[in-house]
């Protein structure tokens, strides 16, 4: 059985930009054609490529057996995924056809056509050049186009005339910044399998190409040339002539992933659970030899343990001390635990202010879901918001294991006409810091992801409680008359895991007096110890109290004044 062209315009990011560029991909596999011969391995090839790309760090949008409308929607969504500087890879497996020197990709509802009906194919299909142009117009630093398209004539049928072209596809003149790899040379047909006894789920080219993608530290040209040699040898073993061709218009050497890197979807390698995700890694080794990258400042008296990585081009670090608190803006702070145990009586948590927000692992504002973490006495609730209507959401905690479905709500989404997926799932209150991988499925069948979302219970608890307190500041304290005038601090005590210090002043006085809160109990954060002092006795004529909070990241709240009713 003969099949397939592969035109990958595989352009991978140059090493100097690898730390900042995202990796996004659209993968299409079409087997179930209605009017031309069906294929057997296109969907398998698409799934295998998706799995490998995810392992290499790509956020993948995958669709299978798509008609013209669904394929068009997938391409539009993919264009929306791409941001300037991204690594953008498009993989297509299915029928392809050349007309007048232009290569077209065929959706599953492409009509049958005769020799004088080439326009039917043109109108129903997608020209490769236009897909390449779309990726480049979005400003992708890397355009990756992988097209594993049928190389024999899909319109040929016994006793009928087909469109004029009978075998092979035209070469692709790749523009600058694009690398084109084809599963066979110009006018060659590509083998679907070596023989009827060949039970490999992938085509001859794809199985070989996958094996080369799996090897670290290889340039794109090395991958292409090795694939070329191995496919040629495999085809020759069964008396067939197939030699993959490539056209290189990328400036410089391109490496997909390095041996020392641990790929993470859409991102450079992630740091471990005690480190903050970075876009510019900065090593802080020890307090005797403190080192920081450009733009990173250390607050007075900061002691850093070994092996800590501080992220962000504008990271700022301060002790848990109001004297060292950065007050320049309200940018989200993250907390990183330093190596070793803080000295007795010391507060040695360094506060980090990177570009990424809690719940996101540096997706750079792209089309990743946004995660909100909410802590209750029962544990953690993770609520996801997807950038487009979804019909299913799945997740897993960590890098291995099966994805779990969040289930469906008894609510119809008018945008999709289907039941709305449950946007929330639960984690134990004892859950440890981890990377949560999230996927979602769109109404047209596309599976998008995985997106890595960092869950750090310490960071999330601080962020959740601080946001809650900022929204209810008029209820921070409450006046009561009982054996005198009392001011209750119960609300602040319930959310004390976000607080380092509370200071107050009465009737317009500067908030200089301190009200001590119990220590945070992260295992039961909302409970108030039975022996805690929850109120302050004030003079009977007191009319107001002013409160200023020092948050755990070293910043301070505005001075909020609560009037006595």
ZITA-V848209 format. One line per field, one symbol per residue. ss: DSSP state (~ for helix, > for strand, _ for the rest). psi: psi as a letter, one per 40 degrees, with the letter a starting at -180 (. if undefined). A space follows every 10 residues. Layout:
# ZITA-V848209
ss->???
psi->???
This chain:
# ZITA-V848209
ss->_>__>>>>>> ____~~~___ __>>>>>>>_ __________ _~~~~~~~~~ ~~~~~___>> >>>>___~~~ ~~~~~~~~~~ ~_____>>>> >>>>>>>>>_ _>>>>_____ _______~~~ ~~~~_>>~~~ ~~~~~~~___ _>>>>>>>>> _>________ ______>___ _______>>> >>________ >_________ ___~~~~~~~ ~~~_____>~ ~~~~~~~~~~ ~~~~~~____ ____>>>>__ ____>_____ ___>__>___ __________ _>>>______ ______>>__ _______>>> _____>>___ _~~~______ ___>>>____ _________> >>________ _________> >>>>>>__>> >>>>>____> >>>>>>>___ ___>>__>>> >>>____>>> >__>>>>___ ___>>>>>>> >>____>>>> >>>>>_~~~~ ~~~~~~~~~~ ~_~~~__>>> >___>>>>_~ ~~~~_~~~>> >>>>>>____ __>>>_____ _~~~______ ____>>>>__ ___>>>>>>> >____>___> >>>__
psi->hiihihghgg hiiiddeded iihiihhhhh dgideihiid eddddddddd dddddeeihh hhiifhaddd dddddddddd dhiheihhhh hhhaiiihhf ehhihhieeh iiiadefddd dddeahhddd dddddddefh dhhhhhhgih eiheehihei haidhdiiii ihghihehhh hieiiheiii hdidideheh eiiddddddd dddehiehid dddddddddd ddddddeffi hhhiiihhfh hiihhdiide ihihheiihi iaeeihiidg hhhhciedgh iiihehihih ehhhiiehhh ihdfihhiig hddehhedaf ihiihhhihi hiiheigfhh hhgadiihei gfefeafiih hhhhhideah hhhihieihi eihiiihaei iiihheaiif hhhddeeiih iheiiiiiee hihihhhhii hideehhhai hhhhhhdddd dddddddddd dfdeedihhi hhfahihhfd ddddfeeehd ihiiihfeih gdihhhiiih gddgdeihid eiheihhiid ehdihhhhhh ieeeiiiihh hhih.
